[in-house]
Amino acid sequence: MARYIVGISGASGAPYVRRVLQVLVNSDHQLDLVVTRSGAKVLEVEEGVKLMGDVGANFGELSRWLDYDMASRGGFQWHDSTNVAADIASGSCHIDGMLVAPCSGGTLARIANGMSQSLLERAADVTLKERRRLILMTRETPLSLIHLRNMVAVTEAGAIVLPASPGFYHNPDTIDDLIDMIAGRILYHLGLESDLLQVWSGR
């Protein structure tokens, strides 16, 4: 059983991380979830998810959002984004991979420059220094030169920048098809198998 961190920051793109989380909660892997304050606001605006300070209430909201009884699932941990004393803030805590989705431009900048102002950013910093898998799903468009330089910096440090830019060669019929393509790519780069990714077989 592997252990993965999923961080949600304040950028548009919540449906993508919802699909990834649905796959992860239905697996045997341990899951740690960190949602920043601005990330919680995006979840409320885009998905109608209202996260509170009360952990029990959050389990209820997450269960509704993911269509899964989170309270009964073992191997799941909700982290307050301000708790930099959490176990995942230390390199001694073994993690197999981390995803930040959506990854805002500000979060990207702080990770690129080693500035840890929240548990999400600290966990990402640790993931890089321990040479573990870190995937940053960016969605910002257009990109400024600052964004591009920060993407280069995190890539040089070992992260994978995975923009939420779905393809159309698989002839998608619905928005869910587009979401699944990106979610499938994310899971693939985390080292996880899923049936979401349609592999191009050539012509």
N, C-alpha and C positions, 0 to 999 in steps of 0.2 A: 504494500500500500504506500503510495506516494503522498506528499503533502504540497499543496499549492496555495499561494496567496493571490487573491483577486482584490485589486484596489480600484475604486471608482472615484474619479476626480470630476471637477466642474466643467465638463465639455459636453456638447451634444453627442448623442450616439448610444443612449441607454439600451435600446432594443438589442444591440449587438452583445452587450455584456449579459443581458438577460438570457440569451440563447446559450452562451457559453456556460453560465451558471446552471442552467437546466440540465446540461449534459453532466457537469461536475457533481451536482447533488445526487444524480442517479447512478453515480459510480461509487466505488469503494474507497476512493481517495479522501484524505483529510483536507478540509477546506478552511482557510482563514479569510475573512472578509473585512476590508477596511474601506469605509466610505467617508470622504471628507465632507466638510460642511457644505461647500458649494456643490459637491457631488450629490448630496442628499437633495439639494434644491432642484437639480436637473432631473433626478428621479421623480420628484413630485410633479414637475412641469410636463415631462415627456411620458411618464408611465403611471402617474397618479399614486405613486408610492410615498407614504408619509412616515418617515423614520423619526422616532423620538429618542429621548435619552434612556427610556425604559427598555431593557433588553427583551423582556417578555412581549412587549407591544411590537417590537421590531420583528420578532420571530413570526408573529401573526401576519404582519405586512409582507414579509418575505415569502411566507407560505402562500399567501394569496397571489403574489406577483409571479412566483416561480411554479405555481400549481404543484406544490410539494409540502408535506408536513415537516417543516424545519425543526420544530420542537422535538420530534421523535427521532431525528437523524443524529447518529453519533458521528464524531469526527468533524464537527462544525464549530467554529469559533467566531464570534462577532467581536471586533475590536473597536474601541473608541479611538478615533483618529488622533486624539490629543495624548493618548497614553504611550509615550515613548519608552515606557518601562516594560512593555509587553515582550513576551519571549521572542517574537519575530523581529524585534529591533536588534537582536544580537546575532553575530555570526556563528555562535555556538549552537544556535537553533537550526536543525537541518531542514532545509526547504528544497524541494526539487525544481521549483520554478515559480515565477511571479508574473502576473499580468496586470497592467494598468489600462483599464478600458472603461470609459473613454479617458484619454490622457490629454489634459488641457495644455495649452502653450506655456502657461506658468509652471505647471507641474513638470513638464519637459525641461524647462529652463533650470529649475532647481535641481532636478536629477542630474542634468548635464554638468552642473557646476558644483555638485556635492553639497548642496544646501538643504539640510534636513529640518524642515519646519513642522513636520507632522509625522505620524507613524508611517503613513504611506510612503513618504519620501525617504524616511530612514530605512524602511524595509527594502526599498528599491536600491538604496545606496549599499546596503549590506549584500543584497543579491549580486550586485556588480563586483564588489570587492572579494566576494567568495567565489567568483567565476561561475555563477549559476545562471540559469535561463531567465532573462528579463525581456518581456514583450511589452512594447508601448504602442497601444492602438490610438494613433492620432486621427483627428477628423478635421482640424482647422483648414480652411481654404478661403482665399489664396494664402500662400505661405510667404512670410517675410524673410529677408536674409537672416535675421536673428533666429527664426524658427529653423531654417535650413542648417545654420551653423550648429545649433544645439542638437539637431538630428545627427549631424556628422560626429559631434563629440560623444554622444551616447553610443553610437555605433562603434566608434573606435574603442570605447570602454567595454564593449561586449554585448550591448543590448541589441535587440531586433526592433526596428521601427516598422510597424505594420499599419499603414494608413487604412482607414475604412473606405476603401475604393473597390467596390465589387466589380467583377467582370460581367460580360453579357454573352460570352461564347456558349454558355450552357442554356441559352434561351429561357431566361427566367419568366415565370408567369405572374408571380406575386412579389410584393415587398419582402415577404418571408423568405423567398428563394434568394434574394440578394443578401439578406441578413445571414442566412445559413452559410453562404459562400465565405463570408468574412469570418464567421464563428468557426467554420471548419478549418480555415487557414490558421487561426489562432490556436486551436486545439492541436493541429498538426505540429506547429512549432513548439508547443509545450511538450511534445512527445506522446500525445494521446491520440488514439484511434477514434474515429467517429464516422457515421454515415452521412454527415453533412456536406463533406467536400466531394464534389464531382470532379473526378480526375479526367483531364483531357486525353483522349485516346488517339488523336490524330485523324487525318483524313486522307 
